Amino acid sequence: MIRVGINGYGNLGRGAELALSQLEDMECVVVFTRRDPGKVTTLGAPVAHVDEMAEYVGKLDVVLNCGGSATDLRTQGPQVAKLFNTVDSFDTHAKIPEHFEALDAAAEEAGTLALISAGWDPGLFSIMRVLGEAVLPSGSTTTFWGPGVSQGHSDAVRRVEGVADARQYTVPVEETVQAVKNGENVELSPRTMHERVCYVVADEGADLERIEREIVEMPNYFADYDTAVNFVSAEELAREHGGIPHGGQVIRAGQTDDGIDSAITYQLQLGSNPEFTGSVLVAAGRAVARMAARGQTGAVTLFDVTLTDLSPKSAAQLRKNYL
């Protein structure tokens, strides 16, 4: 039985505990929180304050760090790796090399193993980009995101004066998706690849035209995209847009010879982004526990993990039933 700790109990931490509850080879031993443990209700796992982490050294095979990438994981990652083997879903792409170096130094010094950026992108999509290029070296790789809720863009809309609440969906442009799959020479730009669809609850008496204009013209978020703004009631937003779905696809289109086209498509449709990401963290936690037991230390990514280590099944079972 692989003994797991969860560090942080937001949507992602709860998703990881939910994934663990479905497994026979792993168990959630404890949830660590910065809040008052008495006020955190889990699915059944005991709760301890983060200040009590050191008391669990030797009692956990791996800790899943479930904080945010902006601040939590960059500071907590090296700290926790000094005590335990760890997994995180760090997703600030430009900062991944820096995060890797920090975790590698901390884990090597402590003799632990730290796997970073284990989500679906970065993570599973990253694997498929590497695999696609390895198999079809002559070609191009394109990633489309959505349809799904972008939490960062939703937050940006909520910051507009007069907006009480909002959800923003990223939606791939289907004509461009199909053109990429067909190997056509198509323009790939923010506007041709994705649309932004906003559902906005406005404050009573707010200027709707101004709100819409500020959203569609917002630099770095909406100005480079075709953006639709739909004003809805709070009740409709809660009823129709209360979840956190997401997804996307990676397409590797290439040629094996002149005029001979091939394409590899890997697609995800996620009813709950944090629950799915939690499931990826748990599978990665299994791999880390096994790799650490063999003496591996330092930082790694999913590029360094075998499917055998990720799976609850034995290598013999995999060869018999899946090969």
FITOR-429204 format. One line per 2 residues: their letters; for each residue x, y, z of N, C-alpha, C, O. Coordinates in pm, whole numbers, plus 50000, padded with zeros to 5 digits. Layout:
<pts>
a	X Y Z X Y Z X Y Z X Y Z | ...
</pts>
This chain:
<pts>
mi	50084 49881 50000 50000 50000 50000 50088 50125 50000 50173 50140 50087 | 50067 50213 49903 50143 50338 49895 50074 50443 49980 49956 50471 49962
rv	50148 50500 50073 50094 50596 50170 50112 50738 50116 50223 50781 50086 | 50000 50809 50105 50000 50939 50036 49955 51050 50131 49863 51031 50210
gi	50022 51164 50122 49976 51285 50188 49936 51387 50083 49997 51393 49976 | 49835 51466 50112 49789 51571 50022 49817 51705 50088 49770 51731 50199
ng	49893 51790 50022 49927 51922 50077 49843 52028 50008 49871 52066 49894 | 49741 52077 50077 49650 52175 50020 49517 52110 49986 49514 52005 49922
yg	49408 52172 50029 49278 52107 50009 49177 52204 49946 49072 52233 50003 | 49213 52253 49827 49117 52324 49744 49054 52225 49648 49042 52107 49679
nl	49013 52273 49531 48951 52185 49432 49045 52073 49389 49002 51959 49371 | 49173 52105 49372 49269 52004 49328 49295 51900 49436 49297 51780 49407
gr	49313 51944 49560 49335 51849 49669 49218 51756 49687 49237 51636 49709 | 49098 51810 49678 48979 51725 49688 48973 51626 49572 48935 51511 49590
ga	49010 51672 49452 49013 51582 49337 49112 51468 49356 49085 51355 49316 | 49227 51498 49417 49326 51394 49442 49274 51294 49544 49293 51173 49528
el	49209 51342 49650 49154 51250 49749 49045 51163 49687 49036 51044 49717 | 48964 51222 49601 48859 51145 49533 48921 51034 49447 48870 50922 49446
al	49029 51065 49377 49097 50964 49296 49155 50854 49383 49145 50736 49348 | 49215 50889 49495 49273 50790 49585 49167 50697 49642 49193 50579 49667
sq	49046 50749 49664 48940 50668 49723 48896 50554 49631 48828 50462 49676 | 48935 50560 49504 48894 50459 49407 49001 50352 49385 48984 50262 49303
le	49111 50361 49459 49225 50271 49435 49245 50173 49549 49210 50200 49664 | 49302 50058 49514 49329 49955 49613 49475 49952 49655 49510 49890 49757
dm	49563 50019 49577 49706 50011 49608 49760 50138 49670 49879 50147 49700 | 49673 50239 49691 49716 50365 49749 49613 50413 49851 49494 50386 49837
ec	49661 50483 49954 49569 50536 50054 49610 50677 50095 49729 50708 50101 | 49510 50761 50122 49537 50896 50171 49551 50891 50323 49453 50867 50394
vv	49672 50913 50371 49700 50904 50514 49666 51034 50585 49618 51033 50699 | 49690 51148 50517 49667 51277 50582 49653 51386 50477 49710 51378 50368
vf	49575 51487 50511 49564 51610 50433 49626 51722 50515 49587 51744 50629 | 49724 51792 50456 49786 51906 50523 49718 52035 50476 49688 52051 50357
tr	49695 52126 50569 49629 52252 50536 49689 52367 50614 49741 52349 50724 | 49680 52488 50556 49721 52608 50627 49607 52664 50712 49627 52752 50796
rd	49487 52611 50688 49370 52656 50764 49361 52581 50897 49444 52495 50928 | 49261 52616 50975 49233 52543 51099 49188 52403 51061 49083 52388 50999
pg	49264 52297 51097 49225 52161 51058 49084 52124 51100 49018 52045 51032 | 49036 52180 51209 48903 52148 51256 48793 52202 51167 48678 52161 51179
kv	48830 52293 51076 48730 52353 50988 48740 52301 50845 48674 52352 50755 | 48824 52199 50823 48840 52140 50690 48772 52003 50688 48808 51914 50764
tt	48674 51989 50601 48601 51862 50589 48647 51789 50465 48626 51837 50353 | 48710 51674 50482 48757 51593 50370 48656 51483 50340 48547 51477 50398
lg	48694 51396 50248 48610 51280 50215 48632 51166 50315 48573 51059 50301 | 48716 51190 50414 48743 51087 50514 48884 51088 50568 48911 51029 50672
ap	48975 51154 50498 49115 51155 50540 49134 51246 50662 49070 51350 50672 | 49223 51207 50754 49256 51295 50867 49321 51424 50818 49381 51427 50710
va	49308 51531 50896 49361 51661 50857 49462 51708 50961 49440 51694 51082 | 49573 51763 50913 49676 51817 51002 49722 51951 50948 49712 51977 50828
hv	49772 52036 51035 49824 52166 50990 49959 52146 50923 50033 52053 50956 | 49991 52233 50828 50119 52220 50757 50238 52227 50853 50343 52171 50824
de	50222 52293 50965 50332 52302 51061 50363 52167 51125 50468 52151 51188 | 50274 52070 51109 50294 51936 51165 50356 51838 51066 50368 51719 51096
ma	50395 51886 50949 50445 51797 50844 50561 51708 50891 50563 51588 50864 | 50654 51768 50960 50774 51693 51000 50741 51571 51083 50817 51475 51086
ey	50627 51574 51151 50587 51460 51234 50551 51338 51149 50541 51227 51202 | 50531 51359 51018 50491 51248 50930 50606 51192 50848 50585 51105 50763
vg	50727 51239 50872 50843 51183 50803 50856 51036 50837 50853 50998 50954 | 50870 50952 50735 50875 50807 50753 50739 50741 50750 50730 50619 50746
kl	50633 50821 50752 50497 50766 50751 50427 50783 50615 50316 50735 50595 | 50494 50853 50522 50436 50880 50390 50535 50841 50281 50655 50867 50293
dv	50485 50780 50175 50570 50745 50062 50580 50860 49961 50679 50870 49890 | 50478 50945 49956 50478 51056 49862 50376 51160 49909 50274 51126 49968
vl	50407 51286 49883 50314 51395 49912 50277 51464 49781 50364 51497 49700 | 50148 51484 49761 50098 51554 49643 50079 51701 49679 49992 51734 49759
nc	50160 51788 49621 50149 51932 49647 50039 51991 49557 50054 51994 49435 | 49931 52036 49618 49813 52077 49543 49786 52227 49551 49671 52270 49537
gg	49890 52306 49572 49874 52451 49573 49879 52508 49434 49890 52435 49335 | 49871 52641 49425 49876 52710 49297 50017 52736 49250 50111 52743 49330
sa	50032 52752 49119 50165 52771 49060 50221 52910 49083 50343 52926 49089 | 50135 53009 49095 50182 53147 49102 50274 53170 49221 50379 53234 49208
td	50237 53120 49337 50318 53143 49458 50339 53015 49539 50452 52987 49581 | 50234 52938 49561 50241 52823 49652 50349 52723 49614 50437 52694 49694
lr	50342 52671 49491 50432 52562 49454 50577 52607 49446 50668 52528 49472 | 50600 52731 49410 50738 52779 49396 50806 52787 49532 50928 52771 49540
tq	50730 52813 49638 50790 52821 49772 50776 52689 49847 50871 52643 49910 | 50657 52628 49839 50634 52503 49912 50708 52385 49852 50750 52295 49924
gp	50724 52386 49720 50786 52271 49653 50919 52231 49713 50934 52117 49758 | 51018 52320 49715 51148 52284 49773 51140 52253 49922 51213 52166 49970
qv	51053 52322 49995 51041 52298 50138 50990 52157 50166 51045 52087 50252 | 50887 52115 50095 50829 51982 50118 50923 51872 50068 50931 51765 50127
ak	50995 51901 49959 51088 51801 49904 51203 51772 49999 51270 51669 49985 | 51227 51859 50095 51331 51832 50195 51287 51726 50295 51368 51671 50369
lf	51155 51697 50296 51101 51599 50390 51047 51473 50322 51060 51363 50376 | 50988 51490 50203 50916 51379 50140 50945 51373 49990 50992 51470 49930
nt	50915 51258 49931 50902 51250 49786 50776 51329 49749 50676 51324 49821 | 50780 51401 49639 50668 51489 49606 50627 51481 49460 50703 51435 49374
vd	50504 51527 49434 50451 51546 49299 50378 51680 49299 50310 51713 49395 | 50393 51757 49190 50312 51878 49178 50264 51895 49035 50305 51820 48945
sf	50176 51993 49014 50121 52020 48881 50159 52161 48835 50079 52230 48772 | 50280 52203 48866 50327 52337 48829 50305 52362 48681 50352 52286 48597
dt	50232 52470 48648 50191 52487 48509 50226 52623 48448 50171 52661 48345 | 50318 52696 48510 50366 52820 48449 50480 52781 48354 50595 52769 48395
ha	50447 52763 48226 50540 52702 48130 50676 52771 48127 50780 52704 48127 | 50677 52903 48126 50804 52975 48114 50894 52956 48236 51015 52974 48226
ki	50836 52920 48350 50911 52905 48474 50946 52759 48506 51006 52732 48610 | 50909 52666 48418 50933 52524 48448 51082 52492 48465 51116 52422 48560
pe	51173 52540 48379 51315 52508 48401 51365 52558 48536 51441 52489 48604 | 51322 52677 48575 51362 52733 48704 51305 52650 48820 51375 52624 48917
hf	51178 52610 48808 51115 52529 48912 51183 52393 48922 51205 52342 49032 | 51217 52335 48809 51287 52207 48807 51420 52216 48881 51451 52130 48963
ea	51498 52319 48854 51630 52334 48917 51616 52348 49069 51695 52291 49144 | 51515 52424 49113 51495 52443 49257 51458 52313 49325 51509 52282 49433
ld	51369 52235 49262 51328 52106 49320 51441 52005 49313 51459 51924 49405 | 51517 52008 49204 51626 51912 49189 51731 51933 49299 51781 51836 49356
aa	51763 52059 49327 51863 52087 49431 51813 52043 49568 51887 51981 49644 | 51687 52075 49599 51633 52041 49731 51621 51890 49748 51655 51836 49853
ae	51574 51821 49644 51552 51676 49655 51684 51599 49657 51697 51501 49731 | 51781 51642 49578 51911 51575 49580 51976 51586 49717 52033 51489 49768
ea	51966 51703 49776 52027 51724 49908 51959 51638 50014 52024 51586 50104 | 51825 51623 50001 51750 51548 50102 51742 51398 50072 51703 51319 50158
gt	51780 51359 49950 51769 51218 49912 51627 51178 49879 51589 51062 49896 | 51547 51274 49832 51408 51246 49795 51393 51259 49644 51487 51294 49574
la	51272 51229 49594 51242 51237 49452 51123 51331 49432 51022 51318 49501 | 51137 51426 49340 51031 51525 49317 50994 51528 49170 51078 51555 49084
li	50867 51498 49141 50817 51503 49004 50735 51630 48986 50641 51655 49061 | 50772 51712 48887 50704 51840 48868 50614 51837 48745 50631 51754 48655
sa	50518 51929 48742 50434 51956 48624 50358 51834 48575 50352 51806 48455 | 50300 51760 48669 50222 51641 48636 50074 51675 48631 50001 51651 48728
gw	50031 51732 48521 49889 51758 48499 49851 51709 48362 49904 51609 48315 | 49759 51781 48295 49730 51741 48157 49797 51834 48057 49826 51792 47945
dp	49821 51959 48094 49907 52046 48014 49958 52158 48102 49883 52251 48134 | 50086 52152 48142 50185 52051 48107 50157 51915 48173 50092 51908 48277
gl	50206 51810 48109 50186 51675 48160 50155 51580 48046 50242 51549 47965 | 50031 51534 48041 49993 51437 47939 50010 51494 47798 50057 51425 47707
fs	49970 51621 47779 49988 51682 47647 50135 51693 47611 50173 51678 47495 | 50219 51717 47711 50363 51727 47686 50417 51595 47632 50496 51593 47538
im	50372 51484 47693 50414 51351 47647 50374 51331 47502 50453 51281 47422 | 50251 51370 47467 50203 51347 47332 50275 51434 47230 50293 51394 47115
rv	50316 51554 47271 50394 51638 47180 50529 51573 47148 50573 51572 47033 | 50594 51519 47250 50722 51451 47230 50704 51324 47148 50782 51298 47055
lg	50602 51245 47181 50578 51121 47108 50545 51148 46962 50595 51080 46872 | 50460 51247 46937 50422 51278 46799 50541 51318 46715 50554 51274 46601
ea	50629 51401 46771 50746 51445 46697 50846 51332 46676 50914 51327 46573 | 50855 51242 46774 50947 51128 46760 50902 51034 46648 50984 50982 46573
vl	50770 51014 46637 50716 50921 46537 50706 50986 46400 50734 50922 46298 | 50667 51113 46396 50655 51186 46269 50752 51305 46272 50710 51418 46295
ps	50880 51281 46248 50978 51390 46258 50958 51500 46155 51001 51613 46176 | 50893 51469 46044 50865 51569 45943 50720 51614 45957 50628 51544 45914
gs	50700 51729 46018 50562 51774 46039 50557 51888 46138 50657 51954 46164 | 50439 51910 46195 50420 52019 46291 50321 51975 46398 50234 51891 46374
tt	50337 52032 46516 50251 51999 46630 50171 52123 46668 50225 52232 46680 | 50040 52104 46686 49951 52213 46723 49867 52170 46842 49815 52059 46845
tf	49853 52260 46938 49770 52233 47056 49650 52328 47058 49666 52449 47045 | 49532 52271 47074 49410 52349 47093 49359 52322 47234 49364 52209 47281
wg	49310 52427 47301 49256 52413 47435 49106 52438 47433 49057 52525 47361 | 49034 52361 47514 48890 52380 47525 48814 52280 47440 48875 52195 47374
pg	48680 52288 47440 48605 52391 47514 48612 52367 47665 48604 52254 47713 | 48628 52477 47738 48635 52466 47882 48651 52599 47950 48678 52700 47885
vs	48633 52598 48081 48641 52720 48160 48787 52757 48184 48866 52675 48232 | 48822 52880 48151 48953 52934 48185 48938 53014 48313 48874 53119 48314
qg	48996 52964 48422 48978 53031 48550 49049 53166 48554 48999 53261 48615 | 49166 53177 48490 49237 53303 48488 49162 53411 48411 49154 53526 48454
hs	49106 53373 48297 49031 53469 48217 48899 53505 48285 48853 53619 48275 | 48839 53408 48353 48716 53438 48428 48744 53540 48537 48665 53631 48560
da	48858 53525 48605 48896 53621 48708 48918 53760 48648 48882 53861 48708 | 48976 53764 48528 49001 53893 48463 48868 53964 48433 48859 54085 48449
vr	48767 53889 48390 48637 53949 48362 48574 54000 48492 48513 54107 48494 | 48589 53924 48599 48529 53965 48726 48591 54093 48782 48531 54160 48866
rv	48712 54128 48735 48777 54249 48782 48726 54375 48711 48757 54487 48753 | 48647 54357 48605 48591 54472 48534 48485 54538 48621 48400 54470 48678
eg	48490 54669 48633 48393 54742 48714 48251 54715 48667 48222 54723 48547 | 48162 54682 48759 48023 54655 48725 47992 54508 48705 47876 54472 48683
va	48094 54421 48711 48074 54276 48695 48065 54211 48833 48156 54223 48915 | 47954 54143 48857 47935 54074 48985 47994 53935 48983 48048 53888 49084
da	47985 53867 48868 48039 53731 48856 48051 53701 48707 47987 53765 48624 | 48133 53601 48674 48152 53569 48532 48221 53434 48515 48293 53387 48603
rq	48196 53373 48400 48271 53255 48356 48314 53279 48212 48239 53334 48131 | 48437 53238 48182 48486 53252 48046 48527 53116 47991 48602 53043 48055
yt	48478 53084 47872 48510 52958 47807 48607 52983 47691 48589 53075 47612 | 48708 52898 47683 48795 52894 47567 48742 52788 47472 48721 52674 47513
vp	48719 52825 47347 48657 52735 47250 48745 52728 47125 48769 52832 47063 | 48792 52610 47085 48872 52601 46962 48788 52630 46839 48669 52596 46834
ve	48849 52693 46739 48781 52720 46611 48784 52592 46530 48890 52548 46484 | 48668 52532 46511 48660 52398 46452 48717 52393 46311 48778 52294 46272
et	48697 52499 46233 48749 52499 46096 48902 52489 46096 48960 52421 46012 | 48966 52557 46191 49112 52552 46200 49158 52415 46249 49257 52361 46199
vq	49087 52358 46346 49120 52225 46395 49119 52125 46280 49212 52047 46265 | 49014 52128 46201 49001 52031 46091 49108 52054 45985 49161 51959 45928
av	49141 52181 45959 49244 52210 45861 49380 52157 45905 49456 52105 45824 | 49410 52169 46036 49536 52117 46089 49540 51965 46075 49642 51909 46035
kn	49429 51899 46109 49424 51753 46096 49444 51709 45951 49502 51603 45926 | 49397 51791 45858 49409 51756 45716 49546 51792 45659 49572 51766 45541
ge	49632 51851 45742 49764 51889 45695 49766 52010 45605 49861 52030 45529 | 49662 52093 45613 49654 52212 45528 49742 52323 45584 49766 52331 45704
nv	49788 52409 45495 49869 52523 45535 49775 52635 45578 49732 52715 45496 | 49744 52640 45706 49645 52734 45758 49711 52831 45854 49806 52796 45924
el	49661 52954 45857 49715 53053 45950 49683 53013 46094 49569 52982 46127 | 49785 53013 46179 49766 52980 46320 49798 53103 46403 49914 53139 46423
sp	49694 53167 46451 49706 53286 46534 49604 53274 46645 49513 53191 46636 | 49615 53355 46752 49513 53347 46857 49371 53355 46803 49284 53281 46847
rt	49347 53445 46708 49210 53464 46658 49163 53348 46572 49044 53314 46574 | 49253 53287 46495 49210 53176 46409 49201 53044 46485 49136 52951 46439
mh	49266 53036 46602 49269 52908 46674 49164 52895 46784 49109 52787 46805 | 49134 53006 46854 49043 52997 46968 48948 53116 46972 48983 53227 46931
er	48828 53090 47023 48731 53195 47052 48718 53207 47204 48744 53111 47277 | 48676 53323 47250 48648 53346 47392 48498 53373 47407 48442 53460 47340
vc	48435 53298 47494 48291 53316 47519 48272 53346 47667 48309 53265 47753 | 48213 53462 47697 48197 53508 47835 48050 53509 47874 47964 53552 47797
yv	48023 53463 47994 47890 53474 48054 47906 53562 48178 47978 53527 48271 | 47836 53676 48177 47861 53781 48274 47734 53816 48350 47628 53836 48291
va	47746 53823 48483 47640 53877 48568 47681 54019 48603 47783 54041 48668 | 47601 54116 48560 47633 54256 48584 47563 54308 48710 47455 54262 48745
de	47628 54403 48775 47562 54470 48887 47439 54544 48836 47434 54587 48721 | 47341 54558 48923 47219 54629 48885 47252 54773 48846 47319 54846 48919
ga	47203 54812 48728 47225 54947 48679 47359 54969 48612 47389 55081 48571 | 47439 54866 48598 47571 54882 48536 47558 54910 48386 47459 54872 48324
dl	47658 54975 48330 47661 55008 48188 47708 54884 48110 47827 54854 48106 | 47613 54814 48048 47647 54688 47981 47736 54710 47859 47825 54630 47832
er	47711 54817 47786 47793 54843 47667 47939 54868 47708 48031 54820 47642 | 47959 54944 47816 48096 54969 47862 48163 54841 47907 48280 54817 47875
ie	48090 54757 47982 48146 54630 48030 48190 54544 47913 48300 54490 47912 | 48102 54531 47814 48135 54449 47696 48258 54505 47625 48346 54430 47585
re	48263 54636 47608 48375 54698 47538 48505 54675 47615 48607 54644 47553 | 48504 54690 47747 48625 54670 47826 48673 54526 47819 48793 54499 47821
iv	48578 54432 47812 48618 54291 47803 48682 54261 47669 48794 54209 47664 | 48614 54294 47560 48664 54256 47427 48793 54329 47391 48869 54282 47307
em	48819 54444 47454 48940 54521 47423 49052 54497 47525 49157 54561 47517 | 49030 54407 47621 49129 54386 47726 49256 54323 47670 49252 54212 47617
pn	49370 54392 47682 49495 54336 47629 49539 54212 47707 49510 54198 47826 | 49609 54123 47637 49665 54000 47693 49559 53893 47724 49594 53778 47749
yf	49432 53930 47723 49327 53834 47754 49229 53816 47638 49202 53702 47597 | 49175 53926 47583 49068 53915 47485 49090 53992 47356 49028 53961 47254
ad	49177 54090 47357 49190 54178 47241 49231 54104 47115 49196 54146 47005 | 49305 53995 47128 49354 53922 47011 49262 53809 46966 49298 53730 46879
yd	49142 53801 47026 49049 53692 46996 48913 53747 46957 48877 53860 46992 | 48837 53666 46883 48695 53694 46867 48627 53657 46998 48633 53543 47042
ta	48564 53754 47061 48509 53736 47194 48360 53768 47196 48318 53874 47149 | 48280 53677 47251 48137 53697 47267 48106 53719 47414 48152 53642 47499
vn	48031 53823 47445 47992 53854 47583 47841 53837 47596 47764 53905 47528 | 47801 53746 47684 47659 53718 47707 47625 53756 47851 47688 53708 47945
fv	47526 53844 47867 47484 53883 48001 47372 53790 48048 47272 53771 47979 | 47391 53733 48167 47296 53637 48222 47268 53672 48368 47338 53754 48428
sa	47166 53608 48423 47134 53628 48564 47227 53543 48651 47290 53449 48602 | 47235 53577 48778 47317 53499 48871 47266 53356 48879 47344 53262 48892
ee	47134 53341 48872 47074 53207 48879 47114 53124 48758 47148 53006 48772 | 47111 53184 48640 47149 53110 48519 47296 53074 48521 47335 52964 48480
la	47380 53167 48568 47524 53138 48574 47550 53020 48667 47629 52931 48635 | 47483 53019 48784 47502 52909 48879 47449 52778 48824 47509 52673 48844
re	47336 52786 48755 47271 52665 48705 47343 52605 48584 47362 52484 48576 | 47383 52690 48490 47438 52642 48363 47590 52641 48357 47649 52574 48272
hg	47655 52717 48447 47800 52733 48435 47871 52719 48569 47971 52786 48595 | 47819 52632 48654 47876 52615 48787 47995 52522 48793 48069 52524 48892
gi	48016 52440 48691 48125 52343 48693 48256 52400 48641 48264 52518 48607 | 48359 52316 48636 48490 52357 48585 48535 52256 48478 48637 52189 48496
ph	48460 52245 48368 48501 52153 48261 48619 52211 48183 48642 52331 48185 | 48691 52126 48115 48797 52173 48026 48837 52059 47933 48773 51954 47931
gg	48942 52081 47858 48989 51979 47765 49075 52040 47658 49121 52154 47670 | 49097 51965 47553 49178 52013 47442 49233 51897 47362 49199 51781 47386
qv	49317 51929 47266 49377 51825 47183 49512 51867 47130 49538 51985 47104 | 49597 51767 47116 49728 51785 47055 49726 51712 46922 49692 51594 46916
ir	49763 51781 46815 49763 51722 46681 49904 51729 46624 49962 51836 46613 | 49957 51615 46589 50084 51609 46517 50053 51567 46374 50015 51453 46350
ag	50069 51658 46280 50045 51630 46139 50178 51627 46067 50258 51720 46080 | 50202 51523 45991 50330 51511 45924 50324 51424 45800 50217 51380 45758
qt	50441 51399 45743 50450 51321 45621 50554 51210 45640 50663 51233 45691 | 50518 51090 45598 50613 50980 45600 50688 50970 45467 50791 50902 45457
dd	50635 51039 45365 50699 51046 45233 50632 51161 45158 50532 51215 45205 | 50684 51199 45045 50624 51307 44967 50480 51270 44931 50455 51167 44867
gi	50387 51355 44972 50246 51330 44939 50177 51227 45025 50060 51196 45001 | 50247 51172 45125 50187 51072 45214 50171 51134 45352 50267 51145 45428
ds	50048 51175 45384 50021 51245 45510 49974 51150 45619 49906 51051 45592 | 50010 51182 45742 49962 51112 45861 49936 51214 45970 49996 51322 45971
ai	49848 51179 46063 49820 51268 46175 49795 51185 46300 49733 51079 46296 | 49844 51236 46411 49819 51177 46542 49740 51279 46624 49781 51394 46636
ty	49627 51238 46678 49545 51328 46759 49522 51268 46897 49481 51153 46910 | 49549 51348 46999 49524 51308 47138 49431 51411 47197 49464 51530 47203
ql	49313 51367 47241 49210 51461 47284 49159 51428 47424 49144 51312 47460 | 49133 51533 47502 49075 51519 47636 48947 51599 47644 48941 51713 47597
ql	48844 51540 47705 48720 51610 47736 48693 51586 47885 48658 51476 47925 | 48709 51691 47965 48711 51676 48110 48588 51741 48173 48566 51861 48159
gs	48509 51660 48241 48395 51713 48313 48436 51800 48429 48363 51892 48467 | 48554 51772 48488 48607 51853 48597 48758 51861 48582 48829 51762 48600
np	48806 51979 48551 48949 52002 48537 49026 51962 48663 49122 51885 48653 | 48988 52011 48783 49067 51976 48903 49058 51829 48939 49157 51773 48987
ef	48944 51764 48917 48935 51622 48949 49023 51539 48857 49087 51444 48901 | 49026 51575 48728 49112 51502 48635 49259 51526 48667 49339 51432 48669
tg	49295 51651 48693 49433 51682 48729 49473 51609 48857 49586 51562 48869 | 49380 51601 48952 49407 51524 49074 49435 51379 49043 49519 51316 49108
sv	49364 51323 48945 49387 51184 48906 49525 51165 48845 49590 51063 48867 | 49570 51263 48767 49705 51257 48711 49809 51262 48822 49907 51188 48820
lv	49788 51351 48920 49881 51361 49032 49892 51228 49106 50002 51187 49145 | 49780 51162 49125 49780 51035 49199 49857 50928 49122 49938 50856 49182
aa	49834 50916 48993 49909 50818 48912 50057 50849 48916 50140 50759 48927 | 50091 50978 48908 50231 51017 48916 50289 50987 49054 50406 50953 49067
gr	50205 51001 49157 50249 50968 49292 50286 50821 49305 50382 50786 49374 | 50209 50736 49239 50242 50592 49240 50380 50570 49178 50462 50496 49232
av	50403 50635 49064 50532 50619 48997 50646 50670 49082 50751 50605 49090 | 50628 50785 49146 50734 50842 49229 50767 50750 49346 50884 50729 49377
ar	50664 50694 49411 50688 50603 49523 50771 50483 49478 50861 50440 49549 | 50741 50429 49361 50814 50313 49310 50956 50349 49271 51051 50276 49302
ma	50972 50463 49203 51105 50505 49160 51194 50539 49280 51312 50507 49282 | 51135 50605 49379 51210 50639 49500 51252 50514 49575 51362 50509 49632
ar	51166 50413 49576 51200 50288 49644 51320 50219 49578 51390 50141 49642 | 51342 50250 49450 51458 50194 49380 51582 50282 49397 51688 50252 49343
gq	51569 50391 49474 51684 50473 49506 51702 50599 49422 51803 50667 49436 | 51605 50631 49335 51620 50750 49252 51592 50876 49333 51501 50878 49415
tg	51671 50980 49310 51655 51108 49381 51663 51223 49282 51694 51205 49164 | 51633 51343 49332 51637 51462 49247 51501 51492 49188 51399 51441 49235
av	51500 51575 49086 51375 51613 49020 51360 51539 48887 51458 51512 48818 | 51236 51507 48853 51203 51441 48727 51073 51502 48673 51006 51579 48742
tl	51040 51466 48550 50911 51501 48490 50847 51374 48437 50904 51266 48447 | 50729 51388 48380 50662 51271 48323 50740 51212 48206 50717 51097 48169
fd	50832 51289 48146 50917 51234 48041 51007 51122 48094 51052 51037 48018 | 51031 51122 48225 51124 51027 48286 51054 50906 48348 51119 50820 48407
vt	50922 50902 48335 50842 50799 48403 50795 50695 48302 50754 50729 48191 | 50801 50568 48340 50752 50463 48251 50603 50439 48275 50551 50468 48383
lt	50536 50385 48176 50395 50349 48191 50378 50239 48295 50276 50234 48364 | 50476 50154 48307 50470 50047 48407 50467 50105 48548 50394 50055 48634
dl	50545 50209 48573 50544 50271 48705 50415 50349 48731 50371 50359 48846 | 50354 50402 48628 50229 50476 48645 50110 50385 48674 50017 50424 48743
sp	50114 50264 48621 49998 50175 48628 49994 50093 48757 50099 50054 48809 | 49875 50068 48810 49864 49979 48926 49887 49833 48890 49904 49749 48978
ks	49887 49801 48761 49905 49663 48718 50054 49629 48704 50138 49716 48686 | 50083 49500 48714 50222 49455 48703 50266 49459 48557 50184 49467 48466
aa	50397 49453 48537 50450 49451 48401 50398 49330 48324 50368 49340 48205 | 50386 49216 48392 50335 49095 48326 50189 49113 48284 50150 49072 48175
ql	50109 49174 48371 49969 49200 48337 49958 49295 48219 49873 49276 48131 | 50042 49397 48216 50039 49491 48105 50075 49422 47974 50011 49445 47872
rk	50179 49338 47976 50218 49269 47853 50106 49176 47805 50080 49167 47685 | 50041 49109 47897 49938 49012 47859 49812 49079 47808 49752 49032 47711
ny	49770 49188 47872 49637 49243 47844 49635 49371 47761 49531 49409 47708 | 49751 49440 47749 49750 49569 47682 49844 49579 47564 49829 49667 47479
l	49943 49488 47556 50041 49496 47449 49987 49432 47321 50056 49429 47219
</pts>
